Amino acid sequence: MNVILETERLLLRTFTMDDVQLIYELNQDPEVIKYTLDPIKDLNHASEILEKTILPQYVLYNHGRWAVHTKHNLGFIGWCGLKARPERNEIDLGYRFIKSSWGKGYATEAAFASLNYGFNTLQLPRIVGRAMPQNVGSIKVLEKCKMKYIGDDIVDDHPAKTYEAINLRLYD
Ligand SMILES: CC(C)(COP(=O)(O)OP(=O)(O)OC[C@H]1O[C@@H](n2cnc3c(N)ncnc32)[C@H](O)[C@@H]1OP(=O)(O)O)[C@@H](O)C(=O)NCCC(=O)NCCS
């Protein structure tokens, strides 16, 4: 397990091509993809997402979406992390967890650690977070991470509330 980040209760590690089943199963729950609108058709599709979207980010940007495990039993609970969006000149904070793990503060814990890693280790200047206006849980996570609401956008054809965090250490 290539652990990138450790928090009080969680480990964040890089995904590998062995994680096809985990990605597939996570996205089979209609509630998990209710506001992300990106169903995964089958195992081949999950494999393609890992190969073409998730894994290249590690090589190109030294960060990406990381698999999240609880420390107490090493169970996989979802993913969290940073994704470069060069077409928007942005680094995006994102997260997605299996329903049985919701409501325990895991998303906030993983998101906050990812933000700090982006700022303190990677020295990124700015990180953006977006959620559909109805996705109250996701918006709360962004707010609990002390990200600042900067407005409403249409992103990838969907309405989104946009939040940002600035790396103040770079501007001292
Ligand atoms: C959004 C998501 C990541 C939240 O995960 P989580 O582990 O339950 O979040 P946390 O436990 O850290 O909760 C953070 C806060 O949001 C609140 N919250 C979480 N879900 C909520 C909901 N559906 N409605 C209202 N509040 C909610 C929690 O109560 C908590 O606030 P509190 O500390 O004041 O009680 C999870 O629901 C998820 O994976 N959803 C599907 C994927 C998704 O939508 N990802 C985001 C795309 S933008």
PDBQT file of the ligand as one rigid body, heavy atoms in Angstrom, charges set to zero:
ROOT
HETATM    1  C1  LIG A 201     -20.761  14.275   0.578  1.00  0.00    +0.000 C 
HETATM    2  C2  LIG A 201     -20.076  13.162   1.363  1.00  0.00    +0.000 C 
HETATM    3  C3  LIG A 201     -18.651  13.020   0.905  1.00  0.00    +0.000 C 
HETATM    4  C4  LIG A 201     -20.099  13.529   2.855  1.00  0.00    +0.000 C 
HETATM    5  O1  LIG A 201     -19.409  12.505   3.540  1.00  0.00    +0.000 OA
HETATM    6  P1  LIG A 201     -19.469  12.326   5.141  1.00  0.00    +0.000 P 
HETATM    7  O2  LIG A 201     -18.328  11.423   5.524  1.00  0.00    +0.000 OA
HETATM    8  O3  LIG A 201     -20.834  11.940   5.538  1.00  0.00    +0.000 OA
HETATM    9  O4  LIG A 201     -19.173  13.793   5.636  1.00  0.00    +0.000 OA
HETATM   10  P2  LIG A 201     -18.832  14.209   7.130  1.00  0.00    +0.000 P 
HETATM   11  O5  LIG A 201     -19.233  13.113   8.073  1.00  0.00    +0.000 OA
HETATM   12  O6  LIG A 201     -17.418  14.702   7.153  1.00  0.00    +0.000 OA
HETATM   13  O7  LIG A 201     -19.864  15.398   7.346  1.00  0.00    +0.000 OA
HETATM   14  C5  LIG A 201     -19.550  16.757   7.209  1.00  0.00    +0.000 C 
HETATM   15  C6  LIG A 201     -20.748  17.568   7.654  1.00  0.00    +0.000 C 
HETATM   16  O8  LIG A 201     -21.777  17.458   6.684  1.00  0.00    +0.000 OA
HETATM   17  C7  LIG A 201     -22.975  17.034   7.313  1.00  0.00    +0.000 C 
HETATM   18  N1  LIG A 201     -23.673  16.208   6.338  1.00  0.00    +0.000 N 
HETATM   19  C8  LIG A 201     -23.204  15.117   5.676  1.00  0.00    +0.000 A 
HETATM   20  N2  LIG A 201     -24.142  14.672   4.834  1.00  0.00    +0.000 NA
HETATM   21  C9  LIG A 201     -25.218  15.491   4.956  1.00  0.00    +0.000 A 
HETATM   22  C10 LIG A 201     -26.494  15.563   4.332  1.00  0.00    +0.000 A 
HETATM   23  N3  LIG A 201     -26.862  14.684   3.389  1.00  0.00    +0.000 N 
HETATM   24  N4  LIG A 201     -27.341  16.547   4.703  1.00  0.00    +0.000 NA
HETATM   25  C11 LIG A 201     -26.983  17.455   5.629  1.00  0.00    +0.000 A 
HETATM   26  N5  LIG A 201     -25.771  17.457   6.254  1.00  0.00    +0.000 NA
HETATM   27  C12 LIG A 201     -24.912  16.487   5.918  1.00  0.00    +0.000 A 
HETATM   28  C13 LIG A 201     -22.520  16.270   8.532  1.00  0.00    +0.000 C 
HETATM   29  O9  LIG A 201     -23.532  16.217   9.512  1.00  0.00    +0.000 OA
HETATM   30  C14 LIG A 201     -21.337  17.108   8.954  1.00  0.00    +0.000 C 
HETATM   31  O10 LIG A 201     -21.742  18.277   9.634  1.00  0.00    +0.000 OA
HETATM   32  P3  LIG A 201     -21.587  18.417  11.228  1.00  0.00    +0.000 P 
HETATM   33  O11 LIG A 201     -20.168  18.079  11.557  1.00  0.00    +0.000 OA
HETATM   34  O12 LIG A 201     -21.962  19.837  11.447  1.00  0.00    +0.000 OA
HETATM   35  O13 LIG A 201     -22.538  17.420  11.781  1.00  0.00    +0.000 OA
HETATM   36  C15 LIG A 201     -20.824  11.802   1.178  1.00  0.00    +0.000 C 
HETATM   37  O14 LIG A 201     -22.182  12.004   1.450  1.00  0.00    +0.000 OA
HETATM   38  C16 LIG A 201     -20.668  11.228  -0.223  1.00  0.00    +0.000 C 
HETATM   39  O15 LIG A 201     -19.718  10.504  -0.495  1.00  0.00    +0.000 OA
HETATM   40  N6  LIG A 201     -21.640  11.529  -1.101  1.00  0.00    +0.000 N 
HETATM   41  C17 LIG A 201     -21.638  10.957  -2.464  1.00  0.00    +0.000 C 
HETATM   42  C18 LIG A 201     -20.547  11.531  -3.357  1.00  0.00    +0.000 C 
HETATM   43  C19 LIG A 201     -20.586  13.037  -3.445  1.00  0.00    +0.000 C 
HETATM   44  O16 LIG A 201     -21.650  13.651  -3.552  1.00  0.00    +0.000 OA
HETATM   45  N7  LIG A 201     -19.391  13.633  -3.424  1.00  0.00    +0.000 N 
HETATM   46  C20 LIG A 201     -19.242  15.079  -3.519  1.00  0.00    +0.000 C 
HETATM   47  C21 LIG A 201     -19.392  15.558  -4.896  1.00  0.00    +0.000 C 
HETATM   48  S1  LIG A 201     -19.261  17.328  -4.986  1.00  0.00    +0.000 SA
ENDROOT
TORSDOF 0
